[in-house]
Amino acid sequence: MSGGIGIAITSKDLAALCGVSQGTVDRALHNRPGISPKTREKILETAARLGYRVDQRARSLVKGRTMTLGVVLPDLERRFFSEIAGSIEDNARQRGYFIYLTLTRWDPDEEFTCVERLAGMQVDALILFSVREDPLYESYLGGLSIPVITVGNRLSQAFPFVGIDDYAAAGDAVGYILSRGYRRILYLSPPPALHDSENIYAASRRLAGCIDALRQAGRGVESWIVDTPDYLMKLDMIGFIRERRAAILCSGDLYALEVMYHLASRGVRIPSEVGVMGFEAVDMLRHVRPALSSVAFPADRLGARAVDLALQRIHGREDWTDAILEHRIVEGETL
């Protein structure tokens, strides 16, 4: 009979009907290991036939948890963040958790509001890409009764962190550009901070890595740093285009795409006249021509590791370590 038999079916009933323990039923319903494929299939088919649904409220009362994770991101307009959000949701759902996603719009005050509301909803952990930085805020986060996992932008060592070595990645990007024969390099990093309380950890580490790599390259390399909001106008003012072949390294793929469009609108050919390189290598780049050279790191793995760390902390593990993921150079067609 499809759609159930008109009465509530419990996991205990389901276990009795299938001739297994309630623990085995729980493993089947939440895709956990320790159960044979044949038994899993039998339980899932029986549950579907009888219209069984997990009673999340009862489950929460038994476990003493809400089975929810709070996620705080700056926005979803940048593909990088939407990839992370999707990965967190997928991995949380596979582990039996529901996520509440909030967006700060890069506003430090709004970030505090998001965190405060999620904590008030009694989520079991927070996964946070922080744009706020001040000692009182970190003290507030540390005083919460729930774990806080940071992604991309590091806070202090008190909070588990998932990300990449931004300093090394930027240095590797400069090294790759030099290996392509460029000796004129411009690093474009629009100001990420408009207020003293903003967290610019990732951006500052990329900038430092780039500056040190350019310094180590020696006097044979000309370089510029563009860190103004009107960076496209600044490119026109510098006047390096068409003088001698130069490369523009951007601190994010979105900036690189805007630069490519800007140069093309002025008849500048890429890469024969100017090379362009991005940072993040989001999946949408496969639709861009010429293919953008970039620094890649797996947004999906960032989300997965953040969920792993959150669940470790939820279950009381104090021996966590930061998850520093590998980056790589994507050799496109723009250098």
Buried (B, 14 or more C-beta within 10 A) or exposed (E): EEEBEEEEBBBEBBBEBBEBEBEBBBBBBBEBEEBEEEBBEBBBEBBEBBBBEBEEEEBBEEEEBBBBBBBBBBEBEBBBBBBBBBBBBBBBBEBBBEBBBBBBEBBBEBBBEBBEBBBEEEBBBBBBBBBBBBEEBBEBBEEBEBBBBBBBBBBEEEBBBBBBBBBBBBBBBBEBBBEBEBBBBBBBBBEBBEEEBBBBBBBBBBBBBBBBBBEEBEEEBBBBBBBEEEBBEBBEEEEBBEEEBBBBBBBBBBBBBBBBEBBEEEEBEBBEBBBBBBBBBBEEBEEBEBBBBBBBBBBBBBBBBBBBBBBBBBEEEEEBEBBEBEBEBBEBBBB
